Amino acid sequence: MTYMSPPPSDRDPNQPLYGSQPGGQPPAYGTPPYPYPYPPVNYSNQPGYRPGCVTVYVVLLLFGLPFLLCAGIAFMFMRSNNMSQIYGNTYNCYESVQVSWGGATTKTYCGPLNEIYAEMLEDTYGTSIQVIGTVAVAMSVVQAFTAYGLWKMKKWGLTLYFVANGLGILLNLLFLAQGNCFALPGIATVAIVMAWFVRNRWRFV
């Protein structure tokens, strides 16, 4: 059997390949006499095949990866002298509106711009700016491996996705408990995407 020849079958070799007349048109699948013993394979329903929605998700992950990494590094050194020179050492005051379940409150931040931004982030996330930056850098590394694993449709990539986004949901729940109502849309979005991956986990090999 050559590379281009069809799979072997129990067809009578004295009969024409298609139909009852030599040179006849190929019949529809399932119409005898059919020269192939198996119907064509639908590869889009096979494990290891990457659907288009996964491709789009990986592209979005890779698109946001540089921003997350650069933001994490900037947060880690937000209170350094070099960052003060970048933002300028001028004294500024800003009034920020903080929205929570109890209503809206205002708080005034004064100082150099880098100190103001650092204090705003610390009030939002409830921890130091260095911890926020370290977590962002670590998440960018995990995100890079997750994107590669999902692109290759590997089970370990799916596991990384569940771990990273599961922790993300827990953090957003903590922010929600602290009164940060803006965490609710993020939780809903991650939950919908995670539900699709749970339902289609059989696709990963």
C-alpha positions in Angstrom: 0.0 0.0 0.0 1.5 3.3 -1.1 1.3 6.6 0.9 -1.6 7.9 -1.2 -3.5 4.6 -1.4 -6.7 4.2 0.6 -6.9 1.9 3.6 -7.4 -1.8 2.8 -11.0 -3.0 2.7 -13.0 -6.1 1.7 -14.2 -4.5 -1.5 -14.4 -6.8 -4.6 -11.3 -5.9 -6.7 -13.3 -6.6 -9.9 -15.8 -3.9 -9.1 -15.1 -0.2 -10.1 -13.8 2.0 -7.3 -16.8 4.3 -7.2 -20.4 3.4 -8.2 -21.4 0.7 -10.6 -19.8 2.3 -13.7 -16.1 2.9 -14.4 -15.3 6.6 -13.8 -18.5 7.1 -11.7 -18.7 9.9 -9.1 -17.8 9.2 -5.5 -20.9 8.3 -3.4 -21.9 10.2 -0.3 -20.5 8.9 3.0 -22.4 5.9 4.1 -23.6 5.0 0.6 -22.3 1.6 -0.6 -20.1 0.6 -2.2 -17.8 2.8 0.0 -14.1 2.2 -0.6 -12.9 3.3 2.8 -13.7 1.3 6.0 -13.8 4.4 8.3 -15.5 7.8 8.0 -13.2 10.9 8.0 -11.9 12.0 11.4 -13.2 15.3 12.8 -9.9 16.5 14.3 -11.6 19.5 16.0 -13.2 17.1 18.5 -9.9 15.2 19.2 -7.8 15.7 22.4 -4.9 18.0 21.8 -6.6 20.1 19.2 -6.5 23.8 20.2 -9.9 25.6 19.7 -9.9 29.2 18.5 -11.1 30.5 21.8 -8.0 29.1 23.5 -5.8 30.7 20.9 -7.5 34.1 21.6 -7.1 33.7 25.3 -3.4 32.9 25.0 -2.8 35.9 22.8 -4.5 38.1 25.4 -2.3 36.6 28.1 0.8 37.3 26.1 -0.4 40.8 25.3 -0.8 41.7 29.0 2.4 39.9 30.1 4.9 42.8 29.5 2.6 45.3 31.2 2.2 43.1 34.3 6.0 42.5 34.5 6.9 46.1 34.1 4.2 47.2 36.6 5.5 44.7 39.2 9.1 45.9 38.8 8.0 49.5 39.1 5.9 48.7 42.2 8.9 47.0 43.9 11.0 50.2 43.6 8.2 52.7 43.9 9.6 54.3 47.0 13.3 54.3 45.8 15.2 57.5 45.2 15.5 56.8 41.5 11.7 56.6 41.2 11.4 59.9 43.1 13.6 61.5 40.6 11.6 60.1 37.7 8.3 61.4 39.1 9.8 64.5 40.5 10.2 65.6 44.1 7.5 68.2 44.0 5.0 68.2 46.7 1.4 67.4 45.5 -1.9 66.8 47.1 -4.7 64.6 45.5 -8.1 63.8 46.8 -9.2 60.2 46.0 -12.7 58.9 46.1 -13.0 55.3 47.5 -16.1 53.4 46.6 -17.3 50.5 48.9 -20.5 48.8 49.9 -21.0 51.4 52.6 -20.9 54.2 50.1 -18.2 56.6 48.8 -15.5 58.2 51.0 -12.8 60.6 50.2 -9.1 60.7 51.3 -6.4 63.2 50.6 -2.9 62.1 49.7 0.0 64.5 49.9 3.7 64.2 49.0 5.8 63.3 46.0 3.9 61.5 43.2 5.6 58.2 43.7 4.7 58.2 47.4 1.1 59.2 46.6 0.8 56.3 44.1 2.4 53.8 46.5 0.0 54.8 49.3 -3.0 54.6 47.1 -2.1 51.1 46.0 -1.4 50.0 49.6 -4.8 51.3 50.7 -6.5 49.5 47.8 -4.8 46.1 48.3 -4.2 46.3 52.0 -0.5 45.4 51.9 2.9 47.1 51.2 3.8 48.2 47.7 6.9 45.9 47.7 4.6 42.8 48.3 2.3 44.0 45.5 5.2 44.3 43.1 6.7 40.9 44.1 3.3 39.2 43.5 2.9 40.9 40.1 6.4 39.7 39.0 5.7 36.2 40.2 2.3 36.2 38.4 3.9 37.3 35.2 6.3 34.3 35.3 3.4 31.9 36.0 1.4 33.6 33.2 4.2 33.0 30.7 4.3 29.3 31.5 0.5 29.1 31.5 0.3 30.6 28.1 2.9 28.2 26.7 1.1 25.2 28.3 -2.3 26.3 27.0 -0.9 26.9 23.5 0.4 23.3 23.4 -2.8 22.0 25.0 -0.9 20.4 27.9 -2.5 19.3 31.1 0.1 21.0 33.2 -0.7 24.3 31.5 -4.4 23.7 32.4 -3.3 23.0 36.0 -1.3 26.2 36.1 -4.3 28.1 34.8 -6.6 26.7 37.6 -4.0 27.4 40.3 -3.3 31.0 39.2 -6.9 32.0 38.6 -8.1 30.2 41.7 -5.8 32.3 43.7 -7.0 35.3 41.8 -10.6 34.6 42.7 -9.6 34.2 46.4 -7.8 37.6 46.4 -10.8 39.3 44.7 -13.1 37.7 47.3 -10.8 39.2 50.0 -11.0 42.6 48.3 -14.8 42.2 48.1 -15.0 41.4 51.8 -13.1 44.6 52.5 -15.7 46.6 50.6 -14.1 46.9 47.2 -17.1 46.4 45.0 -15.0 46.7 41.8 -13.7 43.2 42.4 -17.1 41.7 41.5 -16.9 42.0 37.7 -13.4 40.4 37.8 -14.7 37.4 39.8 -17.6 36.9 37.4 -15.3 37.0 34.3 -12.8 34.6 35.7 -15.5 32.2 36.9 -17.1 32.1 33.4 -13.7 31.4 31.7 -12.8 28.8 34.3 -16.1 27.0 33.8 -15.3 26.6 30.1 -11.9 25.1 30.9 -13.5 22.7 33.4 -16.0 21.6 30.9 -13.4 21.2 28.1 -10.5 19.7 30.2 -10.7 16.5 28.1 -9.1 18.4 25.2 -5.8 18.7 27.1 -3.2 15.9 26.7 
